[in-house]
Amino acid sequence: MRGRGIQKNMKRMSIQREVFSLGLSPRHKGFHYISEGLCALMDGRAATVEKALRMIGADSKNRRADRCMRYAIHYAWDVNGGRIRALFPGSAFPPSPLELLHAVMWEMEDSEDEKNERA
């Protein structure tokens, strides 16, 4: 039982590192909402990205979770200009939270597939 908790924390930390590498700042509430949405998807608590976003909105005390996520994404897009722009190369505008979660999930699945092919 204890090992599961450690694995869950390790997975959460790797997801947060992934979100941070996109240029999102942990100072913003949106960073944590996006991380939580990705954790819900990876843990199987949410079957789709849409359900993960609904869970975030329902679980948070802040009714402006979508607004917080959009702010964090805009900040990463405009100020940090991190890897988030590489996920959306042809776009002049920042992605919505829905688009970002989809893109990060695809990227994480691709990296896991590459790891499995090497092994």
N, C-alpha and C positions, 0 to 999 in steps of 0.2 A: 504494500500500500504506500509506503514511504517513497519507494522508487518512482511510482507514478507521479507523485507531486513534484519530484525533482525533474522528471522528464517534461512535465507540463511547464515548469518554470523555465527550463532550458529552451523549450519551443517558443515560449512567450518572449524571452530575451532575444532569440534569433529573429523573430518577427519584428521586434522593436528596432533591432539593428538594421534590418532591411528597410523599414520605413524611414529611419534616420538617414540612411545612405541615399535616399531619394531627395534629401534636402529639407524634409519636414523637421521642424524644431520641437523638441519635447516640452518647451515652455508653453506651447499652445495646447488647449484642451483637445483640439481636433486631432492632434498627433495620437493621443491616447484613445480617442474614439475609433480612429482608423486602425490602430493596432488591435483594439478589442474586436473589431469586425473581422479582421484577418484571423485572429485567434479562434473566433467562433466558427469560421469556415474551416480552418485546419483541424479543429477538434471534433467537427461533425455536429456541433450544436445548431448550426444553420446550414441548410442544404444549398441555398443559393445566395448570391450577393445581395439580392433584394431583401431576403429574409434577414440577413445579417444587419443590414441598415435599419430594418424595422425593429430588430432586437435592441440595437444601440439606442434608438429613439425611445423605446419603451422602458429600457433599463435605466437610462440616465435620468437624473433629477433635473438636468438642464434640458428644457424643451427646445433649445436651439442647437441641438447636436449637429444637425445638417449645416447650419450656419458656421459653427465652429470648425467643422471639417473643411468647408469651402475656404474659410479664412486661412487655415493652415496650408492648404493646397496653393492658394494664391500667393502666400508668402514664399513658399518654396519655389514657385514658378517665377515670381518677379524678383525677389531679393536673393535667394540662394542660388537659383538656377542650377540646381544639382542634377542628378540623374533623371529627375522627373521629366525633363525636356526630351531626354533620349527615348523615353517610353512613348512619347507622342511627337515624333519628328516633324510631321507635316502640319501641326496645329499651331496657330498663332495665339490661341487662348488656352488657359489652364483647364484640365479635365474636371468633370464633376466627381463627387465622391464615388458614385457608382462606377464610372469609367476607370478611376484609379484603382479601386479594389479589384476589378476584373483584370486589369493589366498586371498588377502585382501578383495576383494568383497565378496567371499564366506564366509569368516570369519565374515564380518559385517552383511551379510544376516542371517547367523546362529544365531548371537547374537540378532538380531532383532526378529527372530522367537522365541527364548527363552523368550524374554521379553513379546511378545504377548501371549505366552502360560501361563505365570505366571498371566497375567492380567485377 
